[in-house]
Amino acid sequence: MERINQVWEKAIPVSEEEIISLVREFDTPLLVISKEKLLHNYRAFQEFFPGIEIFYAVKANPHPLVIRTLKEAGSSFDVASLQEIELVLSHGVPPERMIFANTIKRKKGLRYARETGVDLMTYDNEEELKKIALIYPEARLLVRIKTPSNGARANLSYKFGAEPDMAPELLFQAQRMGLKPIGISFHVGSPCLNVDNYLYSLQKVREIIEKVTGEIPISIIDIGGGFPLDIYGEGEEGSLEVFSRAIVPHLQQFLGEGYRVIAEPGRVIVGSAAFLVTKVIGKALRSGVRWYYLDDGIYGTFSAIPFDKATFSFFPLRESKEEFPAVLAGPTCDSLDVVAENVLLPPLELDDLIVVPDIGAYSWASATNFNGFERAQVVMI
Ligand SMILES: Cc1ncc(COP(=O)(O)O)c(C=O)c1O
């Protein structure tokens, strides 16, 4: 119980009574975003990476309340599509506070970026340069390089990124086409649990700059996202604090030489800022195993499980001395919709509530309304 209390205190910023009253007001499934935690994470990033401009990765959680809060805190935004540009603009964010950080852009996305003035963007291949030359030749371009993704759950250099050796030529090519190459970007994978990925990438950035010096005026270095969920401490999986100690000295060198250094954190800003409250809507004993059916599943907020390979902790608001291994399943008719197996839980009843912390990133964002089940309602406290 003490362990549970400690985890609860760290991860869930409200009491059980407050959760029950939120559910009375809003029903479940309910994604509760703590404004205080969101701002705390944002400020911790600023503190641990001084001088680096934050472009929050909208894809991690595009809820309007998140965008509005971060805009007010002074954040800029990493957008990946026409719709994300539209969303961020609708909150009054000026176009110069955005980077179109998708190396493969739809033509209509590019046209919209030109119409609205979102002129900073990434690319990693020649075909993209041709598209940009045709639609938005005034855009300022960052070449994105492939990096090692060792230890990251999602390898973001599989589908994206030019070989670092090819980057100088891609920069020269942009210049020959009359475009404006001005920077270098990378993404080390998400979440990245190996700080060496950043250090290797920064070394590659340095080498590329040396190769183009005097010909291409590199002014922006974009270190992407991938930062771990934990902010403090020496945890096995790394923390922002540990990453900062290793990475900042290298970044200070770039800053000292007058480069503008930007980052695109998503998970570390919003991941621990939200918890889910879901309800038991059914129960069964199948082959001697307890099954509890929840009103949220892998087609909903738990889409983080298939898409982000995430795992979660489950805190029922019911106490008991006895605990049994159980299966937690979602509400849809699909057999794939199983949230977790072998979870130790007290015997639960219909309408019991389960609280799931650290579920703010890549969860609600990728939820669907498959089978007609609506996405979890979102509230900010
Ligand atoms: C281009 C880009 N930037 C930033 C991010 C955010 O990464 P993270 O949430 O790991 O910080 C992603 C995640 O997919 C991405 O693709």
The ligand as an ORCA input file, in Angstrom:
! r2SCAN-3c Opt
* xyz 0 1
  C       9.609     15.265    -35.993
  C       9.256     14.993    -34.580
  N       9.569     15.911    -33.654
  C       9.262     15.736    -32.353
  C       8.595     14.600    -31.935
  C       8.273     14.469    -30.480
  O       9.013     13.476    -29.885
  P       8.891     13.182    -28.320
  O       7.456     13.085    -28.007
  O       9.618     11.917    -28.148
  O       9.544     14.312    -27.603
  C       8.285     13.589    -32.859
  C       7.621     12.358    -32.432
  O       7.215     11.507    -33.190
  C       8.604     13.793    -34.231
  O       8.295     12.886    -35.164
*
